[in-house]
Amino acid sequence: MTRKQTGASNSTTKRVSELRKKIDLSDIPEIKDFSSGHLRNWKPAKKPVSFRIDLDNLEWLQSVGVKGYQKKMNAVIRWAKQNHCPIATL
């Protein structure tokens, strides 16, 4: 790298730093609940699990297509959680 390129890089870094200091974020609400997955590129962490499921329930999940039934199951669980389904009474 030449001396001129290094200087340009340093001035750009300084300029970006100055601009970031001037940004006022005080009117933007802080996101505290990421459970709904509403952010564009944010995906919740996943963990592979194994469980037994009744055949009729599996057939229902796969009724539109065998592919994607695990995503559908996850969506069903998320819906139940967001709608405060009483899991303790099951």
trRosetta pair geometry for C-beta under 8 A, 3 or more apart (Angstrom, degrees):
i j d omega theta_ij theta_ji phi_ij phi_ji
1 5 4.8 -120 -169 83 92 127
1 6 5.4 105 133 -56 123 91
2 5 4.9 97 55 7 77 101
2 6 7.1 -142 95 -4 42 88
3 6 5.8 -57 -150 37 32 112
3 7 6.4 33 154 -20 66 107
4 7 5.8 -57 -151 36 30 112
4 8 6.5 31 153 -20 64 105
5 8 5.7 -53 -149 34 32 112
5 9 6.4 33 153 -20 65 106
6 9 5.7 -55 -151 35 31 113
6 10 6.4 30 153 -17 65 106
7 10 5.7 -55 -147 37 32 110
7 11 6.3 28 157 -16 66 106
8 11 5.9 -56 -146 38 30 107
8 12 6.3 31 154 -20 64 107
9 12 5.8 -55 -148 36 30 111
9 13 6.4 30 154 -19 64 106
10 13 5.7 -54 -147 36 31 112
10 14 6.3 32 154 -18 65 106
11 14 5.6 -52 -146 38 33 112
11 15 6.2 36 153 -22 65 107
12 15 5.6 -53 -145 36 30 113
12 16 6.3 31 155 -18 65 105
13 16 5.9 -53 -147 36 29 110
13 17 6.4 32 152 -20 62 108
14 17 5.6 -57 -151 37 30 114
14 18 6.4 32 152 -20 65 105
15 18 5.7 -52 -149 34 32 112
15 19 6.4 30 154 -17 65 106
16 19 5.7 -55 -147 37 31 111
16 20 6.3 32 155 -21 65 106
17 20 5.9 -54 -148 34 29 111
17 21 6.7 33 154 -23 62 104
18 21 5.9 -56 -156 29 31 113
18 22 6.9 24 152 -17 63 108
19 22 5.9 -63 -156 35 35 110
19 23 7.2 48 149 -38 65 95
20 23 5.8 -39 -157 6 40 116
24 27 7.1 42 129 7 100 94
25 28 5.0 -54 -168 31 74 118
31 34 6.6 74 145 -73 113 80
31 39 7.7 61 -172 -62 169 120
33 36 6.9 54 128 -3 100 95
34 37 7.3 63 165 -73 69 42
34 39 7.2 -28 -141 0 93 121
34 42 6.5 -101 -163 155 115 147
34 44 7.4 152 128 -90 100 86
35 44 7.4 40 -135 -90 46 133
35 81 7.9 -113 168 122 133 132
35 82 7.9 170 123 -83 118 94
36 82 7.4 76 -100 -101 87 132
37 42 6.5 -159 -145 99 59 94
37 43 6.9 31 -139 -125 110 41
37 44 5.9 -74 -83 -25 108 100
39 42 3.6 47 76 14 119 122
43 46 7.8 -34 146 -24 106 103
53 57 5.3 -112 172 83 101 120
53 58 5.1 118 108 -59 120 98
53 73 8.0 -80 -99 -115 153 139
54 57 4.6 85 67 8 89 106
54 58 7.0 -162 92 -7 44 87
55 58 5.5 -56 -146 39 35 112
55 59 6.1 37 156 -21 68 105
56 59 5.7 -51 -145 36 32 113
56 60 6.5 36 152 -22 63 104
57 60 5.6 -52 -150 33 33 114
57 61 6.5 31 153 -17 65 104
58 61 5.8 -54 -149 37 33 110
58 62 6.2 13 157 -2 66 113
58 69 7.2 50 -158 172 68 149
59 62 5.9 -67 -141 51 29 100
59 63 6.4 60 151 -64 63 85
60 63 5.5 -21 -153 -22 32 120
61 69 4.2 89 135 -155 109 102
61 72 5.0 160 -156 92 92 131
61 73 5.8 4 -129 -61 147 87
61 76 7.8 -85 -101 -20 106 141
62 65 6.9 -95 -166 99 62 24
62 66 4.9 18 -152 -105 114 53
62 69 4.8 -28 -75 -82 75 137
64 72 8.0 147 40 -82 119 150
65 68 6.3 41 89 39 106 109
65 69 7.9 -153 94 -53 60 83
66 69 6.5 -48 -170 -24 40 118
68 71 4.8 -45 -166 37 76 117
68 72 6.1 81 136 -25 83 96
69 72 5.3 -50 -149 36 40 116
69 73 6.4 45 151 -23 68 100
70 73 5.6 -47 -148 33 35 113
70 74 6.5 37 151 -19 63 103
71 74 5.6 -53 -151 36 33 113
71 75 6.4 36 149 -21 65 104
72 75 5.5 -53 -150 35 33 113
72 76 6.5 38 150 -22 66 101
73 76 5.6 -49 -150 31 34 113
73 77 6.5 31 152 -15 65 104
74 77 5.8 -54 -149 38 33 110
74 78 6.2 34 151 -20 66 107
75 78 5.6 -52 -143 38 32 112
75 79 6.2 37 155 -23 65 104
76 79 5.8 -52 -149 33 29 113
76 80 6.5 29 152 -18 62 105
77 80 5.7 -54 -150 36 32 112
77 81 6.3 33 152 -20 65 106
78 81 5.6 -55 -148 37 32 113
78 82 6.2 25 156 -14 67 109
79 82 6.0 -60 -145 41 28 106
79 83 6.1 8 161 -2 65 115
80 83 6.1 -69 -141 50 25 99
80 85 4.0 -45 -169 17 87 141
80 87 7.6 93 146 -68 121 98
81 84 7.8 30 175 -71 30 31
81 85 7.2 -55 -64 30 26 95
86 89 4.5 19 128 20 119 114
86 90 7.4 164 107 -34 72 79
87 90 5.7 -38 -160 3 45 119
